Amino acid sequence: DHQMTQSPSSLSASVGDRVTITCRASQSINSYLNWYQQKPGKAPKLLIYAASSLQSGVPSRFSGSGSGTDFTLTISSLQPEDFATYYCQQSYSTPSSFGQGTKLEIK
Amino acid sequence: QVQLQESGPGLVKPSETLSLTCTVSGGSISSYYWSWIRQPPGKGLEWIGYMHYSGRNNYNPSLKSRVTISIDTSKNQVSLRLNSVTAADTAVYYCARDAFSSGGWFDPWGQGTLVTVSS
């Protein structure tokens, strides 16, 4: 099984900041890496698929990069609605697995 | 626009069977894979398994002995059964369309339904 590790687990930032979240896979997953945003009491929402493709309707301030074992999600200029928990997910092999999440909080 | 809605009992007794249904609207259930994913309160996400209308399925080995996912194309529904539940199965259960043949991301998701295992 592929283990996914996100860092940091939590992050405090201010509106307008540039933020980067990292996800590391225990083995190579090529570009089979997806990112989700989850707000309290809501279902996760797909932001980025295949490591760097922006899901339709997602603001362009979100971007993803990486391949192999190391991936990043970057928010170029934080907006108030971006404060949430972010998860990465590998879809290279079953069982599909998620990172433990990164909680992004307002500083 | 495809929408998913989970339904089922919110309370299940230990050792009994959890049964949930996901109704898909705005699109056909055929030609896609459909996954169930769960999230214990305050914790992360766990993939349970997927089903394709052709009958192809795959389950998380951690749950494989207890889980069954099925599809009813006539009702556009995907169902989850998890037997012999314990308190550790208390979670919000989500259904999601699984882009398995494209790359394996989940989109869209249902709103989720909380299932509590308690006597």
Interface residues (C-beta under 8 A of the other chain):
Chain A: D1 Y32 N34 Y36 K42 A43 P44 K45 L46 Y49 A50 Q55 Y87 Q89 S91 Y92 T94 P95 S96 S97 F98 G99 Q100 G101
Chain B: S35 G44 L45 E46 W47 N58 N60 P61 S62 Y94 A96 A99 F100 G103 G104 W105 F106 D107 P108 W109 G110 Q111 G112
